[in-house]
Amino acid sequence: FLSKSWGSITAAPFLSISSGRFHFEVEVCKAEGVVAVGFEANGFRTTHPDLGHQPRGPVLDAIGNSMFSWAIMSKSGQSHHCTRSDYFGMTGWLQVGTVLGVAVDLEQGCMLATACPTSISSVSDWHTVFKTGLSPSSEIGSALFPVISGVLGAEVKYNFGNDPASRPMLHSPPSDDYKPISAALFLNGGQAAASADSGGLQMLHSLNISSEKLLQSLNEVLQSHGALDDESFNDDQIYKERLNEVLDMKVCLTRKQEDVVMLLADGGSAEQLQVCGDAPPRDFLARLLIGQECSYTWRQVLSGLFKYRTFTVIPLGCAPCQIALVWGAVLDSEEAIKTVSLGDDRVLEVSELLPNLQIKQSGLHFLKFEHAVLGLLLASNLFLKAQSAAAVPPTSAPQPCDPACLPAESGHAPQGCLKAVPGVTSVDLRSCEFSSERVAQLHNSVVAGCYAGFILSFNGLIVEHKEDLPFHKCVKRDGKEEVLSRLDKMDWDFVMARAAVYLWRTLDLSPDAISTIPSSRRKLDSSTVGFYIGGLATVVSLTSLSLRMGNMGVEGSRYVAECLPSLSSLSILDLGSNCLEGCGCTTIATALLPLTGLCDLLLDQNNMGSDGAAAISMILPSLSMLRKLHIQSNNIKAAGGTSIALALPFLTNLTELEISHPTAAMHCWTKAGWPWLQC
């Protein structure tokens, strides 16, 4: 630590403590000027009603000049708190080589100090600096942490006790129950997995932003290049693009590491750090620092007293995950912050954005606002999640998809569950001019919020929970019944998320149900089939699913095969008239194995041939609950019929079988007592 003015402060909010007994040391390297060492609350240097809306300056920067901090002064040997100084019997410790020991007992509210040169084996004669009053409170903040401030060139180095092997602490603690303050790294949620000697490194590992992540990303680029054909592999332009991609990744991850470590040092919580840890590295490629846009610092944003503002500026050039932290402070202000400014030309009331985020209507549909909009969605999901966890005790919390614990369509929660709190419950991104990359991130945030039960409407869509009606009649846009075939992928993902949240049981996605186009003229290409079927995997409550006459073909069968294992509750599956052919039926057959509760399986009119019939026959013994099997009009021929016949003895619950072109083996089964066989 090198001081030039009272504005020179080194603090360690990541070592915040709210109870217990801790100590640390400061060694004097250059004995010039004045140094103040002590503790401050996490509300220090923040606008507060008792201090007024004062700008940052010497009065607030000096430790001990407010009720938020307690200091030991080097020149006078006095304690300093709330501008009051008292002599406690220890002077002249600002000498090169002297080591100052500082200890705090938050149970008694006292601070102790001792000092001696490094050349002397310390007897640790501790002096009482503050007898009482040193403890967190609702007025000053929820925790205290070490801080050093100085003026006129003083230089010191601190020892928090995190490396006892190579850098042991000189002073013995006042008693055995005092711990090095580095132990606070274990106690704080953001660093629960950190060890005393490598906490920062392990924190980077836990957030997936360590050097291993960089190497993994570089390997992915190399593998994508290596997978190219010879001509493309040797193309100079493609090689330059891959090289730039590698360089960008290195820059992005380096900046991401720097920013997360900075937020950690400024008091970021585990949840706040995780928001940045989850962000894609490319978000950090071209981002501004918060001081370039705003008059406040990260320490002020992350402190609990940011809420005392009534107006704040939302940065536009920071990474979206960082902007989310500012929005989080706005949401956490309990509606005290009523007005926000986005850039030079957009000043909005917070009530214009919450709970219904209408991008076009709010004038936020322009490209320059895309980071701020994404940040608001990220913050809202995090805030509502925290409020939900606080509202429902963990021991009695309903399952995530239980409708009883979800907000009502009005945006308010049922009694006894998630209380009504500020947050985004409706999002309309129509007519936005955002980049495709940012739209994809917004889409992911919307879907995540929907699965959590927070986002109730998207692009004017709502899904009513009326299981007595067919699903397609429950989907409405702007108050009118919507035709499902008009939905794009983002819309459909939202609809499927709502179905998952509502624990929907019966779903009919046949052309007659999702389109106004007659089935005979309706064809689905592979991309359409992909997003229609891809979202089904999350609706794990389904017991009946119909994809009849979807014309999905072999390509579509792959999507079906991917989602079926997740739908373990299915008892009825209708895949009739889908042009699956032998290859498609073989693909689906393997995916049917986990569906041991399946009762009705309809695969008619798919032209599966004998190969498809053989594949289906192989998995039939595992479907012992099967009552109905339809495989007629499939051109299975004699060989396919024989394969099916050999599997029939395992289906002891079968009561209905429809099959074309029966073989002699089938007739044998009929004579053996299977009178229900329909040919």
Secondary structure, 3 states (H helix, E strand, C coil): CECCCCCEEEECHHHCECCCEEEEEEEEEECCCEEEEEEEECCCCCCECCCECCCCCHHHHCCCCCCCEEEEECCCCEEEECCEEEECCCCCCCCCCEEEEEEEECCCCEEEEEEEECCCCCCCCCEEEECCCCCCECCCECCEEEEEEEECCCEEEEECCCCCCCCCCCCCCCCCCCEEHHHHHHHCHHHCCCCCCCHHHHHHHHCCCCHHHHHHHHHHHHHHHHCCCHHHHCCHHHHHHHHHHHHHHHHHHHHHHHHHHHHHHCCCCHHHHHHHHHCCHHHHCCCCCHHHCCCCCHHHHHCCCHHHCCEEEECCCCCHHHHHHHHHHHHCCCCCCCEEEECCCEEEEHHHCCCEEECCCCCCCCHHHHHHHHHHHHHHHHHHHHHHHHHCCHHHCCCCCCHHHCCCCCCCCCCCCCCCCCCCCEEECCCCCCCHHHHHHHHHHHHHHHHCCCCCEECCEEECCCCCCCHHHCEEECCEECCHHHCCHHHHHHHHHHHHHCCCCEEECCHHHHCCCCHHHCCCCHHHHHHHHHHHHHCCCCCEEECCCCCCHHHHHHHHHHHHHHCCCCCEEECCCCCCHHHHHHHHHHHCCCCCCCCEEECCCCCCHHHHHHHHHHHHHHCCCCCEEECCCCCCHHHHHHHHHHHHHHCCCCCEEECCCCCHHHHHHHHCCCCCEEC
